Amino acid sequence: NDRSHSEVNRLLSWSDDPQLAIAVTRLSDLRGVRNKADYDLASPKHDAGAHAKEWLDVANRCVKIMDEAFASQRKDAIVEAIKANPRKITGAN
């Protein structure tokens, strides 16, 4: 599962679409916060009660950006940019 998330994140970051790149970065940040919280439950910075609405709002905005990107004419350009990236062939990050 982690490998799949990383692969999707990597490919979308190659899209050359600035809005999509921001959304992917933010979702990756949220995933990192969640992973840290799994191991550091006592830390107040991972208090889900205090931050849950903020994190949910960020996630919803990111999903909206991705939905809009792939439901628009930008989709073809995004897919082509990802396919054209030479790192895709080598698997490099």
SVG drawing of the C-alpha trace seen along z (x, -y; Angstrom):
<svg xmlns="http://www.w3.org/2000/svg" viewBox="-15 -26 32 28">
<polyline fill="none" stroke="black" stroke-width="0.4" points="0.0,0.0 2.8,-2.4 4.5,-1.6 1.3,-2.3 0.8,-5.7 4.5,-6.6 4.2,-5.7 1.0,-7.7 2.5,-10.6 5.7,-10.4 3.8,-10.2 1.5,-13.0 4.4,-15.2 5.7,-14.9 2.6,-16.2 3.9,-19.7 0.5,-21.0 1.2,-23.5 -2.1,-23.1 -1.9,-19.3 1.7,-19.4 0.6,-21.5 -2.3,-19.1 0.0,-16.1 2.6,-17.7 -0.1,-18.7 -1.6,-15.2 1.9,-13.7 2.4,-16.2 -0.9,-15.0 0.1,-11.4 3.4,-12.2 1.6,-13.8 -0.7,-10.8 2.2,-8.4 4.1,-10.4 0.9,-10.6 0.7,-6.8 4.0,-6.6 3.8,-9.8 0.3,-9.9 1.4,-12.0 2.5,-14.9 0.1,-17.9 1.0,-18.7 -0.7,-15.4 -3.9,-16.0 -6.5,-15.0 -9.2,-16.8 -7.5,-20.1 -6.5,-19.6 -9.0,-17.2 -11.1,-19.9 -8.1,-21.7 -6.7,-18.4 -10.0,-17.4 -10.4,-20.8 -6.9,-20.5 -7.6,-16.9 -11.0,-18.0 -9.4,-20.9 -6.7,-18.5 -9.3,-16.0 -11.2,-18.8 -8.1,-20.0 -7.4,-16.5 -11.0,-15.9 -11.0,-19.2 -7.7,-18.4 -8.8,-15.0 -12.3,-16.1 -11.0,-18.9 -9.0,-19.4 -5.9,-19.5 -6.2,-15.7 -4.5,-14.9 -1.6,-17.3 -1.2,-15.8 -1.1,-12.3 1.3,-13.2 3.7,-15.0 3.8,-12.0 4.4,-9.6 7.1,-11.8 9.1,-12.0 12.3,-10.0 12.5,-9.1 9.4,-7.0 11.4,-4.5 14.3,-4.4 12.1,-4.4 14.2,-7.3 12.5,-9.8"/>
</svg>
